[in-house]
Amino acid sequence: MRFTIATVLAFAALSFAQITPNVAGAKNVGAGNGAQFITGGCVSNADCSSACCADASGKGVCSAEAAQFQNGKNGCGFQDPNAQATIAAAKAQVQKQGFKKVKRATC
């Protein structure tokens, strides 16, 4: 098997890839109701539909159990030591994503 420099660099980039929680699921962070989707943020296993909140460099990200150690994740069972700050940031993200009410024109 012949490896090119591009192949080696691609593998190196994958091994150093950082996982970040998908902000689309911000409303589920800290809810503890198992509603968060895989790749969404979490503060504990209770947030995730998969029951797996994996540590991704100090941030919780819901993961499939089979993928809990992929892309730099450190396994299920993450308990965010800064849960209150993480939940506050998620609530701010929800507000940022929110839709503004638009008044309809009447004819």
C-alpha positions in Angstrom: 0.0 0.0 0.0 1.4 3.4 -1.0 0.7 6.5 1.0 1.0 10.0 -0.4 1.7 13.1 1.7 -1.9 14.1 1.2 -3.2 10.8 2.6 -0.9 11.1 5.6 -2.0 14.7 6.2 -5.7 13.8 5.8 -5.3 11.0 8.5 -3.5 13.5 10.8 -6.3 16.0 10.4 -8.9 13.4 11.3 -7.0 12.4 14.4 -6.8 16.0 15.6 -10.4 16.9 14.7 -12.2 18.6 17.5 -15.8 17.8 18.1 -18.0 20.8 19.0 -21.7 20.5 20.0 -24.2 21.3 17.4 -25.9 24.6 18.5 -29.2 23.6 16.8 -30.0 21.5 19.9 -29.3 24.3 22.4 -32.8 24.1 23.8 -32.1 20.6 25.1 -28.9 21.4 27.0 -29.4 20.7 30.7 -33.1 19.7 30.3 -32.3 16.2 31.6 -35.2 14.7 29.6 -33.3 12.6 27.1 -34.4 14.8 24.1 -31.0 15.8 22.8 -29.9 14.4 19.5 -26.5 12.9 18.7 -24.0 15.8 18.2 -26.0 18.1 20.3 -24.6 19.6 23.5 -25.2 18.1 26.9 -24.2 18.5 30.6 -24.8 14.8 31.5 -26.1 11.5 30.1 -29.6 12.5 31.1 -29.8 15.1 28.3 -29.1 12.6 25.5 -31.5 10.4 23.7 -28.6 8.0 23.4 -27.9 8.2 27.2 -24.3 9.1 26.3 -22.9 12.5 27.0 -19.3 12.2 25.9 -16.4 14.5 26.9 -15.1 16.3 23.9 -12.2 18.4 25.2 -14.2 19.6 28.2 -17.5 20.1 26.4 -20.3 17.6 26.5 -21.6 16.2 23.2 -24.3 13.5 22.8 -22.8 10.5 21.1 -23.7 7.0 20.1 -22.2 4.6 22.6 -20.3 2.9 19.7 -18.7 6.3 18.8 -18.0 7.6 22.3 -14.2 7.5 21.7 -14.1 8.7 18.1 -12.7 12.0 17.0 -11.0 12.9 20.3 -14.1 12.1 22.5 -13.2 10.6 25.9 -16.3 8.4 26.5 -19.8 8.5 27.9 -20.6 9.7 31.4 -19.4 13.4 31.1 -20.6 15.6 34.0 -20.0 19.2 33.1 -18.3 20.9 36.0 -19.5 24.2 34.6 -23.1 23.1 34.0 -24.8 26.3 35.0 -22.6 28.4 32.7 -23.1 25.9 29.9 -26.9 26.0 30.4 -26.9 29.8 30.5 -24.9 29.9 27.2 -27.3 27.4 25.6 -30.3 29.6 26.7 -28.6 32.6 25.1 -28.1 30.6 21.9 -31.8 29.7 21.9 -32.7 33.4 22.2 -30.2 34.2 19.4 -31.9 31.5 17.2 -35.4 32.6 18.1 -37.8 34.0 15.6 -39.1 37.5 16.0 -42.9 38.0 15.8 -43.8 39.8 12.6 -47.0 41.8 12.5 -49.0 41.0 9.4 -50.3 43.8 7.3 -54.0 43.9 7.0 -55.7 45.0 3.8 
